[in-house]
Amino acid sequence: MTRTSEMIVEVCPVCASLDVRALEPGWFALDLARETELRDVASVEFACRDCGSTWH
């Protein structure tokens, strides 16, 4: 049995930086088993540490 995994990296749409973090909500954590929970959330807000822009 072969296991494959996929990683999605959020990139800043303004400056293309990879130094991005999730703002809010407190429950947000990297846990692949919670994929179905994340689909039900209206949006997760991200912020770029380099240029300061935010997006959903």
Sequence and secondary structure as in RCSB ss.txt:
>XXXX:A:sequence
MTRTSEMIVEVCPVCASLDVRALEPGWFALDLARETELRDVASVEFACRDCGSTWH
>XXXX:A:secstr
            TTT  S EEEES TT    GGGHHHHHHSS  EEEETTT  EE 
